[in-house]
Amino acid sequence: HFVQEPIAESQIIGSLGAATETTLRAFQVTRSVLPALAVGTLDAGLHIAFRVAQERQLYGTHVIDMPYTERLLAHAYGDLLLADAFASTAVRGLHATPDECFLLSAACKYLVPEILQDGLDELATLLGSTFYGRVAPYAVLEKFVRDLAVLPIGHAGGMSCLMSIAPSLPRWARIDRAAVTPRLFVDPQEDEEPDLERLCLSTSPNDRLTGLFIDPAVIEALE
């Protein structure tokens, strides 16, 4: 019983009466880190699916040589690159621009699991009945699909992320995006530990990430 197990003030996380603020700051860390950790499931799934496609024959040819297989693997690989880039940016933001992670972390937790699930579903189709077989090493793909489905509805789930994003969009749309060079993409080894005290509880007045799209250097590179 909690009444019989008092907690010393020295063991309290944050200050008294600030539990909500502490939780909202902690969510920005977990919403970025957990999807980043899950990216490895699609990476491993691609290796498994590629191996199956190389070994399996259908209609007198290897599955890997079929146009449908090529499109499916390319789609899944595109999902992997997109999810990895999104999650990496969110995690780097905790180090480089912690005051701008409120919306970015919520978007990461909502979108990255959706992208990963889409890629794994494609690979499950490629495996066919092998997907349900308990044969190593292919059986782990079924576990990946099952476990990943929990991520959007688990801790700080997708709906709560949308509820964080939607009210902030009008303010985000009015942000003055000056052309700047963010620290998001420098060598991570140059960074110190993230300053979690700088995590905001709402949309930051700055937006150095989307400010990239009006940076003259970026525009020139894209052209």
C-alpha positions, -999 to +999 in steps of 0.1 A: +000+000+000+014+034-010+005+050+024+028+026+041+056+031+017+065+068+018+088+083-008+115+106+003+116+140-013+151+132-026+136+105-048+109+126-064+115+132-102+111+169-109+095+193-084+063+189-063+032+197-083+050+195-117+042+159-126+023+168-157+051+190-170+077+163-162+056+137-181+052+159-212+089+165-213+096+128-209+072+119-236+092+139-261+122+116-254+103+083-256+082+094-286+115+099-305+136+070-291+111+042-292+102+045-330+140+048-337+146+015-319+118-001-339+134+008-373+156-023-369+126-046-373+120-035-409+158-037-416+159-073-404+127-081-422+141-070-455+171-092-451+148-122-443+125-115-472+154-110-496+168-144-486+134-161-491+130-145-525+165-158-535+158-193-523+122-198-534+112-208-570+078-202-585+066-209-621+101-221-630+120-190-619+134-176-587+110-153-568+137-126-566+136-122-604+099-114-606+090-078-613+064-079-585+091-089-561+114-061-572+086-035-567+077-049-533+113-050-520+119-015-534+088-002-516+098-018-483+133-004-487+119+031-493+098+027-462+130+018-443+149+048-455+120+072-448+114+058-413+151+058-405+155+094-416+125+106-397+134+088-365+171+099-367+161+135-371+138+133-341+164+118-319+191+142-331+167+170-323+168+160-287+205+169-287+206+198-312+173+216-308+155+203-277+133+234-276+118+224-310+109+188-303+073+191-291+057+186-325+086+167-341+086+139-314+048+135-316+049+133-354+077+107-351+057+085-327+026+086-349+042+083-384+072+061-380+053+030-367+028+034-396+056+035-421+073+004-405+041-015-404+034-008-441+068-021-450+065-053-429+030-060-443+045-059-478+073-083-468+047-106-452+029-108-485+061-118-502+067-146-478+033-161-485+025-192-464+062-192-451+052-162-430+032-185-408+058-213-406+078-218-374+110-223-394+141-203-384+151-177-394+118-168-411+095-172-381+109-140-365+092-119-392+058-129-378+070-118-344+081-084-358+047-078-373+029-088-341+052-068-318+053-036-340+015-034-339+017-026-302+039+004-307+012+028-320-013+019-292+012+014-264+030+041-244+020+076-255+001+061-284-007+075-318-040+091-309-024+110-280+003+122-305-024+135-328-041+152-299-008+169-292-002+180-328-037+192-339-041+221-314-006+234-322-009+235-360-023+271-362+007+284-342+031+263-361+018+276-394+024+312-383+061+306-373+086+329-390+110+305-407+142+323-411+168+306-433+192+290-408+217+262-407+205+238-380+228+215-360+205+186-367+228+170-392+263+175-378+285+146-365+266+133-334+300+128-317+303+165-314+272+168-292+271+167-254+243+151-235+209+165-244+197+194-222+163+181-213+155+212-193+151+230-227+123+207-238+092+229-243+056+221-233+042+236-265+052+246-300+084+265-301+085+299-317+115+287-337+114+260-365+149+255-378+139+221-394+113+233-418+133+265-422+157+243-442+132+244-471+137+281-476+175+280-471+191+293-503+218+266-501+192+238-499+171+253-527+202+255-549+211+219-541+176+207-549+176+225-582 
